[in-house]
Amino acid sequence: MLNRRTLLSTLTTVALAVWATGVVFVQQDPELATTVDDGFTIATVGDLIYAHDLSHMMTDPSFAAVVKLLRDADVATGNLEGIIVDGRNFTGARMGGHGAEPGAADSIRDMGFDLVARPNNHGNDFGPEGVTETSAHLDRVGIQYAGVGNTYAAARAARFYTAGAGRVGMVATTATGTLPARPARGEWPGVGGYSTLDVTRFFMMPPASWPAVRTIRDNFPNGTGFYARGANTDDHIQILGEHFRKASPGATEPYYAFEMNQRDLRDLLAAVREGKMRSDFLTVAIHSHHFRDTRGGYRGPGIPEAEHLDTNPSVANYLEDFAHAAIDAGADAFQGTGVHVVRGIEIYENRPIFYGLGEFVRQRDVDGLAGLGELRRDACNGCPFPAKYESFIAISTFSSGRLTEVRLHPVELRYAAERMAHRGIPRTAPPETARRILTRLQTLSAPYGTVIEIDGNVGVITP
């Protein structure tokens, strides 16, 4: 049986092909052509965790240089991780963590962002009222956003920004989110919220360790829930709601594997196709905290943050599958966030896949709403160095409908700032830090066959 890549390489005129149990739409379909003007550029960054307006930082040359990169691109995108509310008037039912004052919306606009993804695990920090107020502030400043809506269809649908070089769309979702939008069912009208991609996690056990899983299952035969025994086969056991599978005979280390909900995948790919048909260029954004390797299991050289649970740079298998499927369905770029640190970059079908863009603004020390009487220092959970505070801006250039270059501009978020008020604000990375970030990206991208040349303080990918 042909694998999906081999199958797609044989399709030159066919408009659609079966992928998994859903539908894939390959880019030979003229409706899915990339039609932005030659020289079109898109700036892509990671998580935007704001607390306050940053306009006062424009007098800092290193901050201004970062802003210039965003403003000079035809479109700039990122993931807004958090809620924007006015604490003086907010009357919502829930008070959460990632909160920013209304001026943050003005800062997002003034820094040059045009289109942001909204779905993530902090999207419900201030309840449904916070979601609504965030939308109002973004609408007020003219920032387009994707992945949230008053209905299921609206949450799934692409949203658009019209640039001089073409109309740019975004489909956004999260695999580690809250407040999911749900479709109508029978008389139930459904509910709005965020676009989510549900996944099932499997603990993949080496054959040598499988008897230990079987022993636990035998000793707690009803340990999967109140009534149901759950899965109990030779290679699949369910215990306390978690799924364990026996890995292939050659496996010697445990790892995680994931399966995507096929309805979610189908509806997301349909949104990608429709979004591309309505635009000249389309990007797909996902926020996910899942990784493949167990804690400390990543064996990549020179990646010390891999030893820590929330900075593991390994890529969950479903992210690769989803990224490829999204591009096959018409997407021109794929932007991943969630794991706090950078991950590898793949060029697939001449389209960039950024599996982990890291953080771009990280005001974690002072986010939330004022008046709580105490703040916190983001200790980075014992990171060996501030990996959460080192990322990059990716500037991707397209001509004649094809990717011609990706330039990676290293950014640091001032982890060593003396005051909490100054930490998490981006600036161009100095040479030593820039080299560390780019070398890390080279190491993480090499398994995908991606070559990153270092030109001064900038990484360059030439497809």
N, C-alpha and C positions, 0 to 999 in steps of 0.2 A: 504494500500500500504506500502510495506517495505521501511524503510529509507535506505540510502546508506550503513551505517555501518552494519545494520542487514543483508542486502543483501550480503555484502562482506564476512561476517562471515560464510555464507553458501556455499561459493565457495571454493572448495578444489582443483579441477582439471581444472576448466574452465579458459581459458587464458584471456578472456576479458569480460567486463560487461559494460552496458550503464551507463554513469554518466552525469547528466544534459542532454544536447543535444549533447554532444561530446562522446568520447570513453575513457574508463578507462582500463588500463591494470594491472591486479592485480599481486602481486609478486609471486603467485604460478607458473607462467610461468618460466621454468628453464632458459630461456634466460635472465631473470631479477634477477638472483641469485646474491647475494653479495659475491664476491670471493677474497677479499683482505686477506692477511696473518693474522693469529691469532695475536692479540695484535696491530693491525693497529690503529693509532691515527690520528685524524684530528683536527687541531686548527682552530677555527672560531672566527673572530672578526668583528666589525662593520665598520663604514665609515673611510676611509683613506683620510683625507683632508691635503695633504702635501703642503708645500711651498718650503722647502729646504732639502738638504741631511742631515740626522741626524747621520751620522757615528761618528761625534765628541762626541756624547753622550755615546759611549760605555765605557768611563771611569767612568760613573756614575753607581754604582752597582745596583740601583733600575731599571734603564733603561736596563742594561745588563741582569737582571733577567727576564724581560719581553721578551727580544729577545731570551733568552735561551728556554723559553717555546715554542716559535714559531719554532725555529730551531730543537728542539728535537722531534717535531711531524713529522709523515711521510709526511704530507702535511699541509700547512697553507694557509688559504683563507681569503679574506676580500673584501670590496667594495671600489673601487677607485673612489672617488667622486671629480672629477675635471680633469683638462687638464694639460699635461706636454709639455711645449714649451720653446724654447730658445728666450727670448725677444730681444736679440741682432740681430737676423736674421728673426724673425717672420714677415710675410707679409700678414697675413690673413685679411679677410674682417671684422672681428668682434673682439673686445676686451672685454672680460667678467670678471668674478669674481674669480672663483676657479682656479687659475693658479699656477703651480709649475715649478721650474727650472729643467733642465735636470738631475741634480744630484739626484732628488727625485726618479727617476727610479732606480738608483744604490742603494739608501737607501731601497727601497721596497725589492729588491733582497737580500741585505745584512742583513736585519732584519729577513729573512727567509721565506718570502711569495713566493708561487709557482704559485698560480692561483687566479686571481682577477676578480670580476664582474665589468663591465664598464657602464651599462645603469643607468642613474639617471638624475635628473632635471638640473644638472650642466654640462652635457655631451656636450652641444653645446655652452659653454661660450665663446669659441674662434672660433666658426664656424666650417665648415667642414675641413678647413685646420688644426685646432687644433686637431680634431679627428684623422686625418691622422698622424700628428706629434707625438701625444701621442702613437699611435700604433708603430711608428718607434722606439721611445725610449724604450718601453717595449720589443720589438723584440730585440733591441740591447743588453739588459741585460738578455734576456732569460726568462722573465716572461710571462706565458700563461694568456690569458684573454678571456672572453666570453661575448656575448650579443651585439656585434657590428660587422658589416661587410659591404662589398661593394655591397652586394645584400641582398634581404629579407631573402633568405634561409641561407646565411652565418651568418646573425645576429641572427637568431633563433637557429642555430646549436650548439650542445655541443662542448666544447673545452677541451683539455686533458693535464694532467701532469702525466708523468710516474714516480712513486716512486718505491723504492725497494720492497715495500709490495704490489704493484699492480698499475694498471692504473686508475687514478682518473679523472672523467669528471665533467664539470659544465655547466648548462644551466642558463642563467641570463636574467632578464628582469626588466622593471620598469613600474609602474602604474602612475608615475608622472614625465614623461620624455619629452624630446624635440628631434628633429631631428629623427623621427621614420622611420625605414625602411618600405617600402611598396611593396607588391608583384606586379608582372606584371598584366596588365589588357588590353585585346585587343591588340592593336598595341603599347600601352605604355609599355616600358620595365621594369617598376618598378624603385625603387631607394633604395640605401643602407642607412645605418644609424644604429640606435639602435633597439633592440628588445623591443617592448612595449606591455603592457597588458592594453588595453583601458577599462575603467569602467564608468558606468553611476551612478551618485550620486543621491540619493533620500533623501529629507528632510522628515523624518517620524514624523508626527504630532499626538499627542494624540487626541482622538475623541473630547475632550472638546475644543481643540484649532482649530479644523477643520473649524468651521464657519468663523473664522477670515481669513483663506486662501480663502474660498469661497467668502467672501466680497471683497477682493482685486481683485480676478478674475472677479467678476461681474462688478467692477468699471473700470477695464482696460481690456476689452474683447479682444483687439488686442495687448496686451502687451507682447506676446511671441516672436515677431519678426516682420519683414516687412509685411509678408502676412499671414503665417499660424497661425491659432488660437492655435495650440498645443493641448495637452491632456486636456480634460475637462469632467471628469466622476465623479461619486459619490465618488470615492476613489483615484483619480489620477488627479492632476491639474498641468499644466505647466505655469509658469509665468516668463517672461524675461529670457527664456532659462533654468530655474531651474525647477526640478521636485519635486513636493510635493505629498506625499501619506498619507492616513489616516492609522494610526497604529492600531494594534489590540485593541479590546474593553478594555482590562485590562491595556493598556499603560497609564502612567501618566506623563512621561517625554519625551521630544523630543529626537530623536537620528538620526544618519545617517545610511543608508543602501546603498549597492552598488550592481550592477549587472555587471558581466564580459562580455566583447565582446566574443561571442561564437567562432568566427573564430580565434581570438587570443588564446583563451584557447585551442582549438583543435590543433593548430599548435605548441603551447608550449608543450602540453602533448605528441604530436608525437615526438618532439625533445627530450623530457625526455626519452621516450622509446628507441629511436634509440641511444641516448647517452649512456644509460645503457647497451644496447646490445654490444656497442663498448668498454666498460670499465668494471672494477671490482667493482667500487664504483662511485656513482654520487650524487652531491649536486646541489640544485636549489637555486638561489639567486634572491631576488626581492628587489627593492628600492621603498618605498611607503610612502607618507606623510599622508595618510588617517587614520582617527580614527573613532570610533563608536560614542562616547558620545560627546555632545555639550560642549562648553567651560565651564569648571567648573562642568560639569555633572558627571564626574567619581566619584563614591562614595566609592572607595576602601580606607580602613583605612591606615593612615601613608604614603600617597603618595602626598606630598604637591605640586609636580610639575604638578599634574593633573589639577590644577586650571589655567594653562597657555596654550594658544592655541597651541604653537609649541612644547610643551613637554607633551602632553596628551598621557598616556600609554595605553589607551583603544584600542582594536584590531578591525579593520573593518571586517565585516562579510565575505567579499570575500577573505581576507587573510587566514582565517581558511579553507574556501572551497578550495582555490587554493593549500594550503599546503597539505591538505589531498589528493586531486586529484593527485598532483605531486608524493607523496609517493605511492599511489595506482598504478601509472604508472611506478614505478621503482626507484624513488629517494630514497637515503639512508639518506639524511639530507636536512633541509630547513633552509635557513638563511635570515632573514629579516632585513632591515635597512631603514632609511629615517626619522623617527620621532625624531631623535636626542637623545632619552633617551631609557633606557632598557624597555623591555616589558616581558610578561610572556613566560614561556617555557612549551611546551607540548611534551609528549612522545606518539606518535601515531603509531600503528602497529610496536612497538619496534624501532621507528626511532625518532630522536630529531628534534623538530621544535622550532627554536629560532625566535619568532615573532618580537623581537626588540633587536639588539645587541648594540645599541647606537653608540657612537663615539670611535674610537681607536687612531687616530691621528687627532688633530683639530687645525691646525695652521691658524685659521681664522683671527687672528690679523695681520698677515704679509703675507697672500697669495695674489694671483694676481701677476703681474709682477713688477719688480723694476722700479724706476724712476718716480713714480706718485707724489712724494713729500709729501704724507701724508699716514699715516696708521690709523688703527682704533682699538679700544679695543672692543672685543666681550663681550658685556654687558649681554649676556645670556637672553636678553629681560625681565629682572626683575625677573629671577628665584629666588625662596626663598632660594635656595642653588644651588651650581653649578651642577645641575643634568646632564647637557650636558657634563660635564667633569668627569663623573664617569661611568665606564662600566666594562666589564669583557672579559676574554679570555675563551672560552669553549673548553675543550679538551675531545673529544668523543672517546671512545675505543670500538673496535669491535673484536669479536672472533667467529669463526664458523658461520660467516655471520650475527651475531646478535650484537646489542648494549649491552655492558656489564656495562658501566659506563660513566657518564659525570662529569667532574671536572670543577668547575667554579672558575677562578682565578680573583679576583677583581683588577681593574686597575683605577688609577686616572691620570688626564691629566694636573695637576699643574695649576688649576684655580687661585690659590693664588700667583703665581709667580710674582715677583716684576716687571719684564720686559716683554714686549710683545713677545720678541724673544724666551722666555722660556716657554710660555704658550702653552698648547695643545700637549705637548710631553708626552707620556705614561710612567708610572712607576708603580711598584707594590704598591697597596694601603696600607697605614698603618692600624693597627688593627681597630681603630675607624671607619675609612672610609670603610674598608672592611666589617665590620659588618653591616653598613648602606646599602651598596650595596646588600649584600646577604639577609638581611631581606626584602628589597624591592622586590627582586626576589622571595622570598618565598611568599610574599603577592600576587604578580601579577600572580604567577604560580599556586597557590592553586585552582582557579576555574577550571583548567584543570586536577585536581587530581594529580599534580606533587608534590612530596615530596622532598624538598631540605634539607639535613642534613648539618649542619655547623661543619666542622672539622678544628679548628684553624681559619685560615684566608681563607679557601677554602670551597666552597659549593660542595656537592656531591649528584648526582642523581644516584640511583641504580635501573634500570628498573626491 
